[in-house]
Amino acid sequence: MNSIIPPNQERIERENIALSRKEGRLLRPADHYLIQVLDPSFQGDLVEIDDPVPTGRQVLTAAGKIPAERHLLLLIDDKGVLEEVNLDEPVDVYQRGVEQFIAFDSDRLFYVALNGRRFPWGQASIREDVLRQVGGIAEDHAIWLERRNEPDQILADGQSVDLDEPGLEKLYTQPKNWQLNVQGVMVDSGQPTILARDALKAAGFNPDKGWILVLKVKGEPKQSINMDDVVDLRKPGIEKIRLTPAEINNGEAAAVSALDFSLLEQDVAYLKHLGLNWETRLAGARRWLIIRDYALPSGYNHAQVDLAIEIPTAYPDAKLDMFFVHPALTLANGSGIGQTESRENILGSVFQRWSRHLNGITRWNPLTDSVITHLAVVEESLLREVGQ
Amino acid sequence: MSASNYNLPYKLALSEAHHAQLREHLFPGDGLEAAAIILCAQSATHRYVVNRILPVDHASCRVRSPDHISWPGTAIEAAIDLAEANNLSIVLIHSHPGGMLGFSAIDDDSDHEVMPALFEASELPSILHGSAIMTPNGAICARLYDRQLASTSFSAVHCAGDELLTWEASGQGGVMQRPMAFSAQMASDLKHLTACVVGVSGTGSIVVEQLARLGIGRLILIDFDEIEFKNLNRIVNATLEDARNGTAKVARFASAVRLYRDDIEVLPLKASIASREAIELAGLADVLFCCVDSYEGRQLCDRIAAAFLQPLFDVAVTIPTRQTNDGVAIGDVCGRVDYVKPGGSTLADRGVYTPETLRREYLRQAAPDEVTEQVAEGYIEGIADEAPSVISLNMRAASDCVMEFIARAYPFRQEPNQRRARTVFSLAAGEEELISETDFNRVPNPHLARGLIEPLLGMPRFSPSKVKA
């Protein structure tokens, strides 16, 4: 039956049909041909046949599926269409460009439709990854099972579809809806990549609140990312973005950045002039001027404190008000101080709030008031409590 | 913005006070020419603002005649020293008592002598210096030179007082006439203007729609926000699809405007006005519309308008409520339009925002736990309503705002505009209250006409030093 082989060609020992098609060349006449016979999981080895136009029985026998009567055979043609091959039906492998068969240990066929195209299957279930191979479905598409009277079901990785149910199982594909876990909130993304900032927003977190972002990927050390970094959701193992408030605890790191924001020029000159050890620090969205080792008048339980003054973004058009000290102060004789009950955690230290305000007559004036005048308020308040 | 800047016409803006000072000095009443030196900062590459004026003493001039003046070069030395600190441009101005709004051959020759000296004194390679003429009717024309002494005329000189004055030389030694309000000529005149709208939401979107349809030449739109479903009942041009996609408000308008205007340039910026990028873009504008809903936004617009000498139109609406036995009821339905001229009383002077409200707003954002009154101060006071149905109120207020602009640029009112520094309307009472510029206490504004001198707007938050924020 091998009259199709041009007689003038030299015969070779073995010809791999799949390989020749892949390389786009004509089959060479050979003593043996190699075809692929797959199992229902789409795994399989090359099988050797002597005849380029084998019958179903010949293919099954060559693949060791004996007796052939107990098996079913499908072929996959060059367009990816599946078709049943009867036992005594010859398949012109050479002409039709068939290099793959699927053999089933089964005696009845099932049918399934994928994106409107019906194909046979030799067992009662088909796996998601096999469907992908059969249908040539890209990774960025998901497979959905159509259902009646309930929402269609997305197939998880490796999940099987039961074909034994009444009626034809209909499947369709759609671009995957990418998902990311942001601090326990699942965020859907139409795109395979997402800006960290957008992910936070979608999860309902305010991205401007000063978070430290940690991206966790399975099997990798956790990595810090920025709000404007792009997370690639296609990357396997992406688990979640974890949020940590951007507060910095006490420690050596604290000395690294002394200036997170600017003050007025005259403020800086004044603080330098006084020889104070000061820094401006962001704690989340809050902006603190912190003066270290600020010397106190006598009469308190401490000789010096860290002094914090909150500087609003619109300063000096926005006024300064109150101040905070760490550690908390009492009078040296043990008495407490009025309007200092409230506590504030500033960069890991607990500060005592002194609720001191300009009185009704003296209002904040953006043209003349500044850190300099506010320090006068601080000093006056501290002196007043100890009767100086 | 750099690319679109390239072919822009040069604009010069000065404050009413500087204009008055110049006019008084240049026309002392003797019919003879007089001179002054103007120091200019920039609000954008092609827009200059008069920062300071140094009059040249009449007595020190060697020659003063009706058509000629010769003044001492020593006066320039003082100007050079002042200009150097902030890379200011120096513009020499003198009067033409005869009324010719244009440069004579003598003026040209004189400039070619003086300009090289000015450039010699400056290190900055890109700096431009220039000269200007003022005529008895107060009109000014001006031009700039580069180091090769190639000159470019300012296409227009703007002075925003109670009226928005614009002088464009007609080419025949005169000044172009202002067109009549609401005429077709007004539309073509508006084509030469750039307006910046900050906040493109409830009122802002309607202001934008009006300006675009009126014929404004260039629109700068600044808003950080995206369209949400709750906005659809009050942002014109916003669609369901925009809400689904979270389309930026400015992007929606940039594309919507182009559906009916092909001769308009829209520069949308999705950013907070509290950003360097937004402030620098706003510097291109001839007129500023503030349609934001925050104190900080208004504070920044106030500073921008002062620093860049832009007339500012600020619009707001509010629905005060009151408590009744049956619950909360409408107290009033109000709108407010403020017109701020550069050097006039600011929004701060008028109490639109205060050091207290700014601090409270900062705390509400940075440390919400610190603030006790948690009810969002939305349209309806005391009611946290995400989607109040207020488009009719917004339209009224936005219309009043744009009408205020038209009345200033193309005057049509029977009463002086000066009486309408602020207009407040109450729909509940059916009243309109006018507040005059003289009703407000004005404090000195150290940021007036500073242009882009650092720190930007004179605010420490924009200090260019090596700090992170």
Interface residues (C-beta under 8 A of the other chain):
Chain A: S257 L259 D260 F261 S262 L263 L264 D267 T280 L282 G284 A285 R286 R287 P312 T313 A314 Y315 P316 D317 A318 K319 L320 D321 R363 W364 N365 P366 L367
Chain B: A274 Y295 E296 Q299 R303 A348 Y353 P355 E356 L358 R359 E361 Y362 L363 Q365 A366 A367 V443 P444 P446 P455 M459 P460 R461 S463 S465 K466 V467 K468 A469
